[in-house]
Amino acid sequence: MLNKCMPANGEALPQKPDDSAVASAMRALEAQVSDLASMSKILADLLNEVLCDDKRDGIIRVSEYDMDKISFAWVDVASRANALKSAFYSAYKGESPQ
């Protein structure tokens, strides 16, 4: 006998969000996607500038100022990526991103 998912008395099965709600929620993520892409490009440019410009004897020298800029961009990109991941899964359920 096959197991069937049946609601208990007074309970309803979870509703699958309709495609229009999911599509609308996904479209709302455009700004977050664009911001993350822009910030990751900034981080890549900073790393390229520091890692490719000042190499002597196989040693990379990074100034405190450059390290501050790279650290800021790195943390910002990680934060944006985590927020976008959370927003994506919410949108997948048809929920509006926060």
VENWOFEN-V267745 format. One record per backbone hydrogen bond with DSSP energy under -0.5 kcal/mol. CO is the residue of the C=O (numbers start at 1). NH is the residue of the N-H. Records with the same first field share a line. If there is no record, write none. Layout:
BEGIN
CO = NH  NH
END
This chain:
BEGIN
2 = 4
4 = 6
8 = 11
18 = 21  22
19 = 23
20 = 24
21 = 25
22 = 26
23 = 27
24 = 28
26 = 29
27 = 30
29 = 33
30 = 34
31 = 35
32 = 36
33 = 37
34 = 38
35 = 39
36 = 40
37 = 41
38 = 42
39 = 43
40 = 44
41 = 45
42 = 46
43 = 47
44 = 48
45 = 49
46 = 50
47 = 51
48 = 52
49 = 53
50 = 54
54 = 56  61
56 = 59
59 = 56  61
60 = 62
63 = 67
64 = 68
65 = 69
66 = 70
67 = 71
68 = 72
69 = 73
70 = 74
71 = 75
72 = 76
73 = 77
74 = 78
75 = 79
76 = 80
77 = 81
78 = 82
79 = 83
80 = 84
81 = 85
82 = 86
83 = 87
84 = 88
85 = 89
86 = 90
87 = 91
88 = 92
89 = 93
90 = 93  95
91 = 94
END
